[in-house]
Amino acid sequence: MKYKGFFVKITEDNNLIRDNKEKCKGFIIEVFTDESKKYEIDIFSAAVGFEIRNNSIDEAEEFAKDYIDCEEKEYRKMLDEFGM
């Protein structure tokens, strides 16, 4: 998925750990500078019952967009520092 000039890879993961130490279903979300996915600038996760309500790619994509919206200023700063 491409969002605000960043490339986002979303991968299903059934072994996310949260506060209760139990394994949760959800997604690993990676943010890259470009389509080649050579430079990763962030990685985070979204677990069902914590960051997202259901185990759907649509929920994961919306969470990723919201997260990127919050971190966009920092991402842009990183790109400037790396000369990209």
Rosetta blueprint (number, residue, H / E / L):
1 M L
2 K E
3 Y E
4 K L
5 G L
6 F E
7 F E
8 V E
9 K E
10 I E
11 T E
12 E E
13 D E
14 N E
15 N E
16 L E
17 I E
18 R L
19 D L
20 N L
21 K L
22 E L
23 K E
24 C E
25 K E
26 G E
27 F E
28 I E
29 I E
30 E E
31 V E
32 F E
33 T L
34 D L
35 E L
36 S L
37 K L
38 K L
39 Y L
40 E E
41 I E
42 D E
43 I E
44 F E
45 S E
46 A E
47 A E
48 V E
49 G L
50 F L
51 E L
52 I E
53 R L
54 N L
55 N L
56 S L
57 I H
58 D H
59 E H
60 A H
61 E H
62 E H
63 F H
64 A H
65 K H
66 D H
67 Y H
68 I H
69 D H
70 C H
71 E H
72 E H
73 K H
74 E H
75 Y H
76 R H
77 K H
78 M H
79 L H
80 D H
81 E H
82 F L
83 G L
84 M L
